[in-house]
Amino acid sequence: MFSNMNDTTREAALTCLCSEFKLDDKRFIKKNWMIGGRIPEEYQERTVIIFENLLREQSIKVREIQVNL
């Protein structure tokens, strides 16, 4: 799901994960969780929900841009 995000949504996802799980290193999350595929099991379900919501928002924004063109 992370690979389907644009740069803005990815940044929002990393910020949201830091806030949600009380972490302070976005690089760690990106490198170990996203690229390395090692999301801690206890965080996986909530991470999926966060990503689904962010991708939904991204999709809506893209549709709005297309309509306005």
Residue pairs with C-beta under 8 A, 6 or more apart in sequence:
1 48
1 51
1 52
1 55
2 10
2 13
2 34
2 51
4 55
5 13
5 51
5 54
5 55
5 58
6 58
8 58
9 54
9 55
9 57
9 58
12 54
13 50
13 51
13 54
14 26
14 29
14 30
15 26
16 50
16 54
17 23
17 29
17 33
17 43
17 47
17 50
18 24
18 25
18 26
18 29
20 46
20 50
21 43
23 29
32 38
33 39
33 40
33 47
39 47
